[in-house]
Each structure stands twice: as C-alpha cells, then as structure tokens.
C-alpha cells in the first residue's frame, strides 16, 4: 500500500520521521536495497516493511507486511501482504503521526 506525502508537509526528513515512528533502517545484504522495517513482536517476523521513494516534491512510502522469512533458499517470496486491515491500520497510524 502506498502513502504519498508532499515533502513540505513532513515535519522532518522522511528517514527521521520513520525512525520516530518505530522503523529501523535496513540494507539487504544480497541486493543492497535500502528499506525500513518495524517488528510486530519480539521475533523478526511478522514485520512491516517499507520502501521510501523520493519523487521530487513528494515522498512515497511503499508499505507491506512480511508475515515470514522466505521459505526456500535463494527465493524472495515472503508471504507479503500489500493490502488488508492490518496494513491499512499502519498507514492510518503513520498519517496520524503526520497530523493528516
């Protein structure tokens, strides 16, 4: 699920906002892709996983829920949920933190 925000409506840099919202910066060792994650409990999964995209005057938060670690070595499938009540509630939480 994507959340698009005008940069002038962000109270701080997008990365700092995400840290304040409970997200941790991560880098995929295999691909070098940068993203952010927020655990839902003590374990590494399930977790919210978010990619940040800069689009000039706007920033896009591309969010999904990783239910579990990839099942087979070398695959990227992770039972991600891109829609649904839990993902919608997290987007609402982020909007509330932004005052939207």
N, C-alpha and C positions, 0 to 999 in steps of 0.2 A: 504494500500500500504506500502510496506516495503522498507526502506532505510538502507543498511548495510554499515558501515564505519569502516575501520581499526582504532583502538584506537590511534595509533601513528600519524594519520592524523588529529586528533581532536586538536584544539588549547588549549583546557581546558577540565575539567571534563564534561561528557555529560550533567549532570544536569545544570551546569553553562552555557553551550552553549545554552540549551533550554531556560533558563531564559533570556539570552541576545537576543534570537530570539523572545521573547514576550510570552513565555509559562509560566503558573503558575502551581506549584506543587499542586496536589490534592490527597486526600485519600478518597476512597469510604467508607462511614460510615458503610454500611451494610456488605461489604466483606473484607474491609481492603486493597483492591488492591490500589497500588500506580500508579499514571499516571500524565500526564501533559495536560493542555488544553490552547487553545488560542481562545478567543472570536472574532467573526467577526463583532460585533457591540456592542451596549450598553447592550443588553439583554444577558442572559446566553447562549441562543441558537440562531442561529446555532454557533457551535464552532468546531475547530479542536481538536481532542482527540488523544493523543499519548501515547503508552506504550513503555517503554525503557527496552530492554533485553540485558544483558551482556553475551557475548558468548566468553569469554576468550580474545583473541586478537582483537575481533571485538565487535561492539555495533550495535544493530538493533533498529531502530526507526520504530515502527509499528503504522502507522497513518491512521486515518479515519475521516470523517466529520459527526458529530452528527447534524442532522437537527432540532430535537426537543427532548424535555424531554420524557421519557417513558410514553405511553398513559394510561396504566392500572396499578393500584397499584400492586406491587409485581412482575411485569414483568421487563425484561431488554431490551425489544425491543425499539429502539430509532431512527429508520429510518437512520441508519448509512450508509454512502457511503464510500466504500473502494477503489473505482477507479473513474475515470472521470476527466474532465478538471480541476475542482477546486482543487481536491486532488493532481493532477499532478503538478499544478502550485505551490502549497505549498511545495511539495517535491523539485521542482526546486529552490524555494526561499531558502530552507534550504541548498541545495547544493551550491548555490551562496554564502551564508554566510560562508560556509566552504571553499570556494575557489575552488570548484570542477567544 
